[in-house]
């Protein structure tokens, strides 16, 4: 079941010319072109990592800060990709 979800962007996605998934973006195609060995296998994970430093107390003079970390798997279908 997980293999079917991880290859959804290559097998189950409909291409109608609209940007509905990260696989529809020009950047996805550029990365496939630059690294053809990595893009050959549809099950290779495509990950996005987002970090954002924030001060939880709103006072810039304090030494405490938080770093929320988001890791997204772009291979998954949209209903699972951002869950």
C-alpha positions in Angstrom: 0.0 0.0 0.0 2.8 2.4 0.9 4.5 1.8 -2.5 1.4 2.7 -4.3 1.2 6.0 -2.4 4.9 6.7 -2.9 4.6 6.2 -6.7 1.3 8.1 -7.0 3.1 11.2 -8.5 4.4 9.0 -11.4 1.5 6.6 -11.9 -1.8 7.9 -10.6 -1.6 11.6 -11.1 -3.5 13.2 -14.0 -1.6 15.8 -16.0 -4.1 18.5 -17.0 -1.5 21.3 -17.2 -2.5 22.8 -13.8 -0.2 23.0 -10.8 -2.0 20.6 -8.4 1.0 18.8 -7.0 4.8 19.5 -6.6 5.4 17.0 -9.5 3.6 19.5 -11.8 6.2 22.2 -11.2 9.0 23.1 -13.5 11.5 22.7 -10.7 10.6 19.0 -10.4 11.4 18.6 -14.1 14.7 20.5 -13.7 15.8 18.3 -10.8 14.9 15.2 -12.9 17.0 16.6 -15.7 20.0 17.5 -13.5 20.0 14.2 -11.6 18.6 11.6 -14.0 19.8 8.6 -11.9 17.8 9.8 -8.9 14.6 10.5 -10.9 14.6 7.2 -12.7 13.0 5.4 -9.7 9.6 6.8 -8.8 9.9 5.5 -5.2 12.9 7.7 -4.4 11.8 10.1 -1.8 11.5 13.8 -2.5 11.6 15.7 0.7 11.0 19.3 1.7 12.5 20.7 4.9 11.3 24.0 6.3 12.8 25.7 9.4 11.7 28.9 10.9 13.2 30.6 14.0 10.8 32.3 16.2 10.9 33.9 19.6 8.0 32.5 21.7 7.9 35.5 24.0 7.9 38.3 21.5 10.9 40.0 23.1 14.0 40.2 20.9 16.4 40.7 23.8 15.8 37.2 25.2 18.1 34.3 24.4 15.3 31.8 24.0 13.9 30.8 20.7 12.0 27.9 19.1 12.8 26.2 15.8 9.7 24.5 14.3 10.7 21.9 11.8 8.4 20.7 9.0 9.4 17.7 6.9 7.1 16.9 3.9 7.2 13.9 1.6 6.4 15.2 -1.9 5.9 11.8 -3.5 2.7 11.2 -1.7 -0.8 12.2 -3.1 -2.0 15.7 -2.1 -4.4 14.3 0.5 -1.4 12.7 2.3 1.4 15.0 1.3 0.5 17.9 3.7 -1.2 15.9 6.4 
